[in-house]
Amino acid sequence: MIRQHIVRAVAGAALVAASVAASASVTSPVIGKLLWSEEFNGASLDTTLWTASNGNGCQIGLCGYGNQELEFYSPNNLGIVNVPFEPATRALAITARRETIGSNVFTSGKIDSSGKVQVKYGMVEIRMATPSVGVGLWPAAWMLGTSPQTWPRNGEIDIMEQGGRQPAGVPSVSPDRFVGSNVITFQQAACVPGNESCAGSTAWQTKNWVTPARSLANRFVIYRLYWTDTQMRFTLVDGAKETDMYNAPLAVNSPALQAPFYLLMNMAVGGNFTPAATPAQVTAPLPATMYVDYVRVYQLDGLGEVKLGVGITPEVGKFGVFTDNTPVDNGQALGTSADFFIWNTGSMGGGNIAPFEGANVLALNYFAPGQWFGGAVQSRQAHDMSGFRNGNIKLKIKAPANVAFKIGILDNYTNHSWVTFPANTTAYGLVRNGEWGTATIPVAEIAGPLVALQSMNSLFEFLSVDGSNPSAPFQMAFDDIIWDSGTASVPQMVVASPTAKVAALPTDAAQSGANTLAFVATASGWVDVHYRVNGGELQTVRMRQDGSTSRYTAGGLKKGDAVEYRFTSWDTARQLATDSAAKTVVIK
């Protein structure tokens, strides 16, 4: 669904269109239990599972959502309704209209489950009906990776898309009889002039579509994604017939496709996927409505998981951001679970300083006096570092004494925070003598009041100091970067100890339905709820804030479930994060 420069990206790049021989896992699948479903049977959209878009992309600095789309997405274009052509069915309705909001002359609807529902592997099944797409309508059901890395490094899975241009050389059919799938990832082979994002598309020069015998307009069919750690298969189920989109299963050729994804459903109007680049070229009959009866996720050959909320297990003990030999409880590795980026390649490149320990080092060469420099180790998946607030970041640094720099961190809400190492001055234990030394940075100090430790993006960044750009070339290096919580590495959720900062904010957890539990907290800042069901995996969710009240409703519960929970909140008066005592409620 996001398509910046993809056509030029993969011309001649066989890597991104690679497929594999049929495998029993996806071509003869063993479908297990239902892991999660959204049936869209309620009175309105369940906002604990879905977020409705409101804007044309300009509000996030991406006008037209990177696709030159012509619509303004509005929650008013969404609803849960009885389907006119199948009255016994209740479904999500997404309606596109000729309606002016600002500079947009079309409106439509879009929902996503980011931060609320995430899926990894299994069979994803969506029963939906599209309108007559004509020229200009672009209905889609798709997924994006939950990784904090930017597109396309986070990965994109398009389960179905309709309304696009048909391939040259293929007999033309009505756009209502043409539907396809796609997978987009970062691919080195796609790094060509004009495609600086390096977006590689499996749909490029590859058969990825189905042409059903009759129009798809205003009737339900089922779209399926079969997804394992090695293969993906996309199909259309039309009545008793299941047809493959691709000629063969796709190889999972990117680590991004072995990580969790969230769901999106929308109907764009115009854009670079369609033949309509301007409003005058849109001839599709409007208003037009697509209907989604349900979204279901099943186990596939024993694989598959669905997590609610941000779905991050808190890190504990010692976490290695970049290290070889130092014992850690968990960590990341460059090229596998993290990447190192130099932000200004016009001033800095790889250096030749030997490692402090092990075989690897972040060695850097600054070659453009007067220019700024900086870089980061960016995680491929978010990390919950909330248990490290009272700990330290410890690392080895080698840099000339006369070079000033900053060390920083970044959360998934784009909050940066930094500490400064002035030139010729000992700071955070680092003696500025030009040799390897140790810096110890308190997490509470570097995080400050804004960084959300429970959802971290980059656990290490470095940057030049404004007004102090170096006047001569130099080399510097970083090694053995460790987050140390200062506590034992035993993950647990118990009543806070007497020495912990305990929040006194008003909180509540009340059963709001047969299968739901509503969490409520009153606080001036953000609030997270941490909960586990029957001793299972801990879920961490950023609660929706409305004034001084924060809310989140957990679903999928049943009678007898024991839900243990606690809250983390930001105390604006004391400028610190506090935890509530843990409590337990049993569903009746």
C-alpha positions in Angstrom: 0.0 0.0 0.0 3.0 2.3 0.5 4.7 2.6 -2.9 7.3 5.3 -3.1 9.4 4.7 -6.3 8.9 0.9 -6.1 8.6 0.4 -9.9 12.2 1.5 -10.5 13.4 -0.2 -7.4 13.5 -3.8 -8.5 14.0 -3.8 -12.2 16.4 -6.7 -12.9 16.7 -7.5 -9.2 15.9 -11.3 -9.1 16.5 -11.4 -5.4 13.3 -9.6 -4.5 11.1 -11.8 -6.7 12.6 -15.1 -5.6 10.2 -17.9 -4.9 10.7 -21.4 -3.6 9.4 -24.9 -4.3 6.1 -25.9 -2.8 6.3 -26.8 0.8 3.8 -28.9 2.8 3.7 -26.1 5.4 1.8 -23.6 3.2 0.6 -25.6 0.2 -0.9 -28.4 2.3 -1.4 -26.5 5.5 -2.5 -27.9 8.9 -4.8 -25.3 10.3 -5.0 -25.2 14.1 -7.0 -23.4 16.6 -8.4 -19.9 16.2 -6.0 -17.5 17.9 -7.9 -14.3 17.6 -10.8 -12.8 15.6 -12.6 -9.5 15.1 -16.1 -10.2 13.9 -17.3 -6.5 13.6 -20.6 -7.4 15.2 -20.8 -4.5 17.8 -22.7 -1.3 17.7 -19.5 0.7 16.7 -15.8 0.2 15.9 -14.0 -1.3 18.9 -11.3 1.4 19.6 -9.4 -1.0 22.0 -8.5 -2.9 18.8 -8.6 -0.3 16.1 -7.5 3.3 15.5 -9.4 5.3 12.8 -7.3 7.6 10.6 -8.2 11.3 10.5 -6.3 13.2 7.8 -4.7 13.2 4.4 -1.2 12.3 5.5 0.0 15.9 5.8 -0.6 15.7 9.6 2.3 13.1 9.8 4.5 14.8 7.2 3.5 12.4 4.5 0.9 14.1 2.3 -1.0 11.5 0.2 0.4 8.8 2.5 3.4 8.4 0.2 1.2 7.3 -2.7 -0.2 10.6 -3.9 -3.7 9.5 -2.7 -6.5 12.0 -3.3 -8.7 11.3 -0.3 -9.1 12.7 3.3 -9.5 9.8 5.7 -12.3 10.5 8.3 -13.8 8.4 11.1 -17.1 9.6 9.8 -16.6 7.2 6.8 -16.5 4.2 9.1 -19.3 2.2 10.7 -20.5 -1.2 11.8 -23.7 -2.0 9.7 -26.0 -4.7 8.4 -24.8 -5.5 4.9 -27.4 -4.5 2.3 -26.8 -7.4 0.0 -26.4 -10.0 2.9 -28.8 -8.6 5.6 -27.9 -11.4 8.1 -24.3 -10.2 8.1 -23.0 -7.4 10.2 -19.7 -5.9 9.0 -17.3 -3.0 9.0 -18.2 -0.5 6.4 -15.6 1.8 4.8 -17.3 4.3 2.5 -15.6 6.6 -0.1 -17.5 9.8 -1.0 -17.2 12.9 -3.2 -16.9 15.3 -0.3 -14.6 18.3 0.2 -12.4 18.6 3.3 -9.7 21.3 2.8 -7.8 20.6 -0.4 -9.3 17.1 -0.8 -12.4 16.5 -2.8 -12.8 12.9 -1.7 -13.2 11.3 1.7 -12.9 7.7 2.8 -12.0 5.5 5.8 -9.0 3.7 7.2 -8.3 1.7 10.3 -5.2 0.1 11.8 -4.4 -2.0 14.9 -1.0 -0.4 15.6 -0.1 -0.7 19.3 -3.3 -2.7 19.9 -3.2 -6.0 18.0 -0.1 -7.6 16.4 0.2 -10.9 14.5 3.2 -13.1 13.8 2.8 -16.2 11.6 -0.3 -18.4 11.2 -3.2 -18.1 8.7 -4.8 -14.7 8.4 -8.2 -14.9 6.9 -10.3 -11.9 5.9 -13.9 -12.1 4.5 -14.7 -8.9 2.6 -16.6 -7.4 -0.2 -15.5 -4.5 -2.4 -17.6 -2.1 -4.5 -17.2 -1.6 -8.2 -13.7 0.0 -8.2 -13.9 1.4 -11.7 -11.1 3.9 -12.2 -9.8 5.4 -9.0 -10.9 3.2 -6.0 -8.2 1.3 -4.2 -9.5 -1.0 -1.5 -6.9 -2.9 0.5 -6.3 -5.2 3.5 -2.7 -5.2 4.5 -0.1 -5.3 7.3 2.9 -3.3 8.4 5.7 -4.5 10.7 5.7 -3.2 14.2 9.4 -2.5 14.0 10.4 1.1 14.9 12.5 1.2 11.7 11.0 3.2 8.9 9.4 1.7 5.8 10.4 -0.4 4.0 12.8 -1.8 6.6 9.8 -2.7 8.8 8.2 -4.7 6.0 4.8 -4.5 4.3 2.4 -7.4 3.5 -0.5 -6.6 1.2 -3.0 -9.4 1.6 -5.3 -7.9 -1.1 -5.3 -4.8 -3.3 -7.7 -3.9 -6.0 -8.0 -1.1 -8.5 -4.5 -1.0 -9.8 -3.0 -0.9 -13.2 -3.0 -4.3 -14.9 0.3 -5.8 -16.2 1.3 -5.2 -19.8 0.9 -8.2 -22.1 -2.0 -9.7 -20.0 -5.5 -9.8 -21.5 -7.4 -6.8 -20.1 -10.3 -7.6 -17.7 -12.7 -5.4 -15.8 -10.9 -3.9 -12.7 -13.7 -5.6 -10.7 -12.3 -8.9 -11.8 -8.6 -8.2 -11.0 -7.1 -8.5 -7.4 -3.6 -9.0 -6.2 -1.2 -9.3 -3.3 2.3 -8.0 -2.6 5.2 -8.1 -0.2 7.6 -5.1 0.2 10.9 -5.2 2.1 14.2 -3.5 2.2 16.5 -5.1 -0.4 20.0 -4.2 -1.2 19.5 -5.2 -4.8 16.8 -2.6 -5.0 19.1 0.3 -4.0 19.3 2.0 -7.4 19.1 5.7 -8.4 15.5 6.9 -8.0 14.8 4.4 -5.3 16.7 5.6 -2.3 14.4 3.8 0.1 15.6 0.5 -1.4 12.0 -0.8 -1.4 11.9 -4.3 -3.1 8.5 -5.6 -4.3 7.7 -9.2 -5.0 4.9 -8.1 -7.3 7.4 -6.5 -9.7 7.6 -8.6 -13.0 6.0 -11.5 -11.1 2.5 -12.9 -11.4 0.7 -11.9 -8.2 -3.0 -11.7 -9.1 -6.2 -13.5 -9.6 -8.9 -12.9 -12.3 -12.1 -14.5 -10.9 -14.8 -15.6 -13.3 -17.2 -13.0 -12.2 -17.1 -9.5 -10.8 -16.0 -9.1 -7.1 -18.3 -6.1 -6.7 -20.8 -6.3 -3.8 -20.2 -9.9 -2.9 -18.1 -11.6 -0.2 -15.0 -13.6 -0.8 -12.2 -14.7 1.5 -8.6 -13.6 1.3 -5.9 -15.7 3.0 -2.3 -15.3 4.0 -0.5 -18.5 5.0 2.7 -17.3 6.8 5.5 -19.2 8.4 9.1 -18.4 9.2 10.3 -19.6 5.7 7.3 -19.1 3.3 4.3 -17.0 2.5 1.3 -17.9 0.3 -1.6 -15.7 -0.7 -4.9 -17.0 -1.9 -8.5 -16.0 -2.9 -11.3 -18.3 -1.8 -14.3 -17.8 -4.0 -17.1 -20.2 -3.1 -15.6 -23.7 -3.0 -12.5 -22.7 -5.1 -9.2 -21.5 -3.6 -6.8 -19.8 -6.1 -3.2 -18.8 -5.5 -2.2 -15.2 -6.2 1.4 -16.1 -6.9 2.4 -19.1 -9.0 4.5 -20.5 -6.1 5.0 -19.7 -2.4 7.3 -16.7 -1.7 10.5 -17.2 0.3 10.7 -15.2 3.5 13.9 -13.5 2.4 14.0 -10.7 5.0 14.2 -10.7 8.8 11.4 -8.1 8.7 9.0 -10.9 7.7 10.0 -12.9 10.8 8.6 -10.3 13.2 5.2 -9.1 14.3 2.9 -7.0 12.1 -0.2 -5.0 12.7 -3.3 -4.9 10.5 -4.7 -2.1 8.3 -7.8 -1.8 6.1 -8.8 1.1 3.9 -10.1 2.3 0.6 -8.0 5.0 -1.0 -9.2 7.2 -3.8 -6.7 7.7 -6.6 -2.9 7.5 -6.1 0.0 6.1 -7.9 -1.3 2.5 -7.7 -4.4 3.4 -9.7 -4.7 5.0 -13.2 -6.2 8.1 -11.5 -3.5 10.7 -10.6 -6.0 13.7 -10.5 -9.6 14.1 -9.2 -10.8 14.5 -12.8 -9.5 11.0 -13.7 -11.6 9.3 -10.9 -14.7 7.8 -12.7 -15.6 5.1 -10.1 -19.2 5.4 -9.0 -19.4 7.2 -5.6 -20.4 6.9 -2.8 -19.0 3.3 -2.7 -18.6 1.0 0.3 -16.3 -1.9 1.1 -17.4 -4.3 3.8 -15.3 -6.5 6.1 -17.2 -9.3 7.7 -14.4 -10.6 9.9 -10.6 -10.9 10.4 -9.4 -14.2 11.9 -6.0 -15.6 12.7 -5.4 -19.3 13.0 -2.5 -21.5 13.9 -0.6 -22.8 10.9 1.4 -26.0 11.4 1.8 -25.1 15.1 3.0 -21.5 14.3 1.2 -18.3 15.0 0.8 -15.8 17.7 -1.4 -12.7 18.4 -0.6 -10.2 21.1 -2.7 -7.4 22.3 -1.3 -4.0 23.1 2.3 -3.2 22.2 3.2 -6.9 23.0 6.7 -6.2 24.4 8.2 -8.4 27.1 10.2 -6.1 29.5 13.9 -6.5 29.4 15.7 -7.3 32.7 19.1 -7.5 34.2 21.8 -6.6 31.7 20.9 -5.8 28.0 23.7 -5.7 25.4 23.2 -3.0 22.8 26.6 -3.7 21.2 29.0 -6.2 22.9 30.9 -9.4 22.3 32.2 -11.0 25.4 30.4 -9.3 28.3 27.8 -11.6 29.8 24.3 -10.2 29.3 20.7 -11.5 29.9 19.6 -10.4 26.5 20.9 -8.3 23.7 20.9 -7.5 20.0 23.2 -8.1 17.1 23.9 -5.8 14.2 22.4 -7.1 11.0 20.1 -9.5 12.8 18.1 -7.5 15.4 19.6 -4.0 15.0 21.4 -1.8 12.5 24.0 0.8 12.8 23.5 4.0 10.8 25.8 7.0 10.2 23.5 10.0 9.8 25.8 12.3 7.9 27.9 10.2 5.5 29.3 13.4 4.1 31.3 13.9 7.3 31.9 10.5 8.7 32.6 6.9 7.6 34.2 3.7 8.9 37.4 4.0 10.9 40.2 1.6 11.9 40.4 1.7 15.7 40.8 -1.8 17.1 38.0 -3.2 19.4 38.2 -2.7 23.1 36.9 -6.3 23.5 35.9 -9.1 21.2 36.1 -8.9 17.5 33.7 -6.0 16.7 33.7 -2.3 17.3 31.9 0.9 16.1 35.0 2.6 14.7 34.4 5.9 12.9 36.5 8.3 10.8 35.6 12.0 10.7 36.9 13.6 7.6 35.0 16.8 7.0 36.1 19.5 9.4 33.4 22.0 10.3 30.6 19.5 9.5 28.3 17.9 12.0 28.4 14.1 12.7 26.1 11.5 14.3 24.7 8.0 14.2 22.8 5.4 16.0 22.2 1.7 16.8 18.6 1.3 15.8 16.6 -1.7 17.1 14.5 -3.7 14.6 11.9 -4.3 17.2 10.9 -2.1 20.2 12.3 -2.8 23.6 10.6 -2.2 27.0 13.4 -0.8 29.2 11.1 0.5 31.9 12.9 -1.8 34.5 16.1 0.1 33.9 15.1 3.6 35.1 17.2 3.3 38.2 20.1 1.7 36.3 22.9 2.9 34.1 24.1 2.8 30.5 27.7 1.7 30.5 30.0 1.9 27.5 33.6 2.2 26.3 34.6 5.3 24.4 37.8 6.2 22.6 37.8 9.8 21.2 40.3 12.7 21.1 40.1 14.9 24.2 39.3 18.0 22.2 36.2 16.6 20.5 32.8 17.3 22.2 29.9 15.0 21.6 26.6 13.8 23.0 25.2 10.4 23.8 21.4 9.9 23.4 18.5 7.5 23.2 15.2 7.6 21.3 11.7 6.2 22.0 9.0 5.1 19.6 7.2 8.4 20.1 10.1 10.3 18.5 11.4 11.7 21.8 15.2 12.1 21.9 17.2 12.9 25.0 20.9 13.5 25.3 23.8 13.9 27.8 26.9 15.9 26.8 30.6 15.0 26.9 32.4 18.4 26.7 35.9 18.6 25.2 38.8 18.3 27.7 36.4 17.6 30.6 35.8 14.4 32.5 32.1 13.6 32.4 30.2 10.4 33.5 33.5 8.8 34.5 35.1 9.2 31.1 38.6 10.7 31.4 39.4 12.6 28.3 42.9 11.4 27.6 42.3 10.1 24.1 42.4 6.4 25.2 39.7 3.9 25.8 37.7 4.8 28.9 34.4 3.9 30.5 31.3 6.1 30.7 28.5 5.4 33.1 25.3 7.3 32.3 22.3 7.1 34.7 19.2 6.0 32.7 17.0 8.4 34.7 19.2 11.3 33.7 19.5 10.5 30.0 15.8 9.6 29.7 14.6 12.7 31.4 10.9 13.5 31.6 9.9 12.7 28.0 11.5 9.4 26.9 9.1 6.5 27.2 11.4 3.7 28.4 8.6 1.1 27.9 8.8 1.5 24.1 12.3 2.2 22.9 13.6 2.6 19.4 17.3 3.4 19.6 19.2 2.4 22.7 22.4 4.2 21.7 22.9 7.4 19.6 25.8 9.8 19.3 25.9 13.3 17.9 28.1 16.4 17.6 27.5 19.4 19.8 25.9 22.4 18.2 28.5 25.2 17.8 31.3 22.8 18.5 31.9 21.0 15.2 35.4 19.7 15.0 38.0 21.7 13.1 40.2 18.8 12.1 39.8 15.2 11.0 39.8 12.5 13.8 38.8 9.0 14.6 36.6 7.8 17.5 35.1 4.5 18.5 32.4 2.9 20.8 32.3 -0.6 22.2 30.8 -2.8 24.9 27.5 -0.8 25.2 25.4 -2.3 28.0 22.2 -1.2 29.7 22.4 -2.4 33.4 19.3 -2.4 35.5 21.3 -2.9 38.7 18.8 -5.6 39.7 18.7 -9.4 39.4 17.6 -10.8 36.1 14.5 -12.5 37.3 11.4 -11.3 35.4 8.5 -11.0 37.7 5.5 -8.9 38.5 5.0 -8.6 42.2 3.9 -6.0 44.7 6.4 -3.2 44.6 9.1 -3.3 47.3 9.0 -0.7 50.1 11.9 1.2 48.4 10.2 1.5 45.0 8.5 4.7 43.8 4.8 3.7 44.2 2.1 5.7 42.4 -0.8 6.8 44.5 -2.9 7.7 41.5 -6.6 6.6 41.4 -6.9 3.4 39.3 -9.6 0.8 38.6 -10.0 -2.5 36.8 -13.7 -3.4 36.4 -15.3 -6.1 34.3 -17.2 -4.3 31.5 -18.6 -7.3 29.7 -18.6 -11.1 29.7 -15.1 -11.1 28.0 -13.7 -7.7 28.8 -11.9 -5.9 31.6 -11.8 -2.1 31.6 -8.7 -0.4 33.1 -9.0 3.2 34.1 -6.4 5.6 35.7 -6.4 9.3 36.6 -3.1 11.0 36.0 -1.8 14.2 34.4 0.7 12.4 32.2 0.8 9.1 30.2 -0.2 5.8 31.8 0.7 2.2 30.9 -1.1 -0.8 32.1 0.8 -4.1 32.5 -1.3 -7.2 32.8 -1.0 -11.0 32.4 -3.8 -13.6 32.3 -3.5 -16.8 34.3 0.2 -16.2 34.8 0.8 -16.0 31.1 2.9 -13.5 29.1 3.0 -9.9 30.3 1.2 -7.5 28.1 2.1 -3.7 28.2 -0.3 -1.2 26.7 -0.1 2.6 26.5 -3.6 3.7 27.7 -5.7 6.1 25.6 -5.6 9.5 27.4 -8.6 11.8 27.5 -7.8 14.8 29.6 -6.7 13.5 33.0 -8.3 10.1 32.5 -6.6 7.2 30.7 -8.5 4.1 29.6 -7.8 0.7 28.0 -10.1 -2.4 27.7 -8.7 -5.9 27.5 -10.7 -8.4 25.6 -10.7 -12.1 24.8 -11.2 -13.1 28.5 -13.4 -15.8 29.9 -15.0 -16.7 33.2 -12.5 -17.8 35.8 -9.5 -16.0 34.2 -7.2 -14.4 36.8 -5.9 -11.1 35.6 -2.9 -9.6 37.4 -2.2 -6.0 36.7 -0.3 -2.9 37.7 0.1 0.6 36.2 3.1 2.8 35.3 2.4 6.5 35.2 4.4 9.8 34.6 4.2 12.0 37.7 4.6 15.5 36.2 5.0 17.2 39.7 7.9 15.0 40.7 9.2 14.5 37.1 9.5 10.7 37.4 7.7 7.5 36.5 6.0 5.6 39.2 4.5 2.1 39.5 1.4 1.1 41.3 1.1 -2.0 43.4 0.1 -5.1 41.6 -3.5 -6.4 42.0 -5.5 -9.3 40.7 -9.1 -9.6 39.5 -11.0 -12.7 38.5 -13.4 -12.6 35.6 -16.9 -13.6 36.7 
